[in-house]
Amino acid sequence: GDSQIPGHTIIIRASDLGWKKSTKSREYMPFNRLGKDVLFSYCGDAHVQETRSGRRVDPFMKLYYDRPLMMNTNRDVMGSEANGTSCRFRSVRLKEGVTNDDAELMRVDGYWVRSFCCSQLESIIVYNEYSKKETEIEPKSGSCVVSFPLLGILGVTRTHKIR
């Protein structure tokens, strides 16, 4: 039951996923269940890179209270919110109308965990260890290139652009 679902742990999943139909096309096809399963199970930030900035993106962030994180943008350099700044996860702010009941329950390492899509979040709240204050970070949308490691195991090397 709900008593076995830890309240201190949450997963944030990439949402609104689509495959680019071809390298020259601007059209995308929605991910099917298998594509999502492979992305979430086998790909971390080492496999997913923003197309424009080159920043690494974790499509399946496993977060718990006080988890160490690092900022990867220069939001406010003078205010100690710069690329490489250490921070700690505190909580999430859900969009208006989204509640804990909207979380998808997922089994991870034998435990049930609440999971939300990025599109359900207003922001995540982190504690900045240098400025000694909490900061809200909003989710972003964009195109990424994914290097699927599973395909390398099968002897196929392929990179896909997703949005």
N, C-alpha and C positions, 0 to 999 in steps of 0.2 A: 504494500500500500504506500501511501504518501509518506509515512513515517520512515521508509527506507530510502527516500529520495533526498540526498543531501541538499540543504538550502544554500550552502557556501560554494557550490560548484555550478557552473553554467557553461554551455557551449554556444558559440556564435557561429552560424553557418553562412557562407556566401549564398546570396539569393539572386533570383532573376537571371539564371545562368543560360547562356546560349552558345552554340558552336557557330563559328563563322563558316558559311557554306563553301566558300573557296577563298583563295588568297586575294583575288581581285573583286570579290563580292562585298557588298555592304549589308548583306542579309544574314540573319542568324536563325538557326533552328534551336528550339528549346532542348535542354539536356533531358535525356530520358533517365529512368531510375538507375540503370547500370552506370551511366556516365557520372551521375552524382555519387553513387557508391564508390566508384574508383577514385574520383577526385577527393572525397572526404576520407577514405580509408588509406590511400597511398600517397597523397600529395600534401606536403607541408609548405612552409614559406621558401624552402630551397627549390621547389618545383614551380612556383607561381610568381611571375614578375609583371609588374605594371608595364604596359607598352610604352607610355610616354616618359615616365620618370625613372624606370628601372628598379623602383623599390620592390622589395619582397613582400608578398601578401600571404597570410595564412588563411586558407579557405575554410578552416574548421578549428577555430580557436577554442582551446580548452582553458577555461579561466576558473580560478578559485580565489577567495578573499586573500589579499596580500601577495598574490603571485607577482614575482618580478617581471617587469616589462621594460621595453625601451622605446622611446619616441623615435620616429623615423622621418620627421619633418621639422623644419625651422618655423614653428608657429609664432614664437615670441622669444627671440634669442636673448634679449636683455632681461626678460623675466624668467630665464632658465628653462624655457620650453624649446629646446633645440634638438636636432638629430643626435642621438646617442645618450640623451638624458635618461637616467634611471627613474623608474616610477613603479608604483605597485597598484594592482587592480583593487578597486573598492566595490563597485556595483554597476548596474546598468539602469538606464532610464528608458522605459518603454514608451512607444508612441501613444498618443491619446487613443483610447479605445482598446488597447492591447493589455491583457492581464496575464497573470501567471497561468491561468487556465488555458491560454493560447499556446503555451509551450508544447513542443513535441517531446515526448519521452523517448530517450535513446539508451540503448544498452552499450556502455563503454567499459571495457576491462572488467566485465561482470557486474557493474553497478548501473542503476538507473540514474540518468542525469537529465535535467531540463535543457532544452535546446531551443534557441530562437534564431530566426533568419535576420540578417542585417536589416532587411526592409521593415522589420518590426521594432527596431531600436531608434530612439531619439539620440542616445549617446551612451558611451561607457564613461565611468568616472574613475580616474586614477589619482593616486597621491604622488605628487612630485617630491622626490626626496631632497632636492636642492632648494627649491623655493618654499618647501614645507607647507604647500597648499594643495587642495584638490583641484583638478582640471577636468573639464568635460571634453571628450573627443567624439565628434560626430562620424558616423560611417560614411564612406565615399563610394561612388559608383564609377566604374571605368573598365577599360579593356585590359586584359592580361594575356600573357603567353604562358601556357602550361606545358611542361615537359613531363609527360606521363612515364613514371619509372616502370610500370607494369609492362608497357610495350617493349622496353629495352630487354626485359627478361624473355620475352617471346621472340627476340631477334629483330624487332622492328623499332626503328627510331623515328619518332614523329613529334612535332610540336604543334599545338593547336592554339589558336587565338580565341579567347572567350570574352564575354562582356559581363 
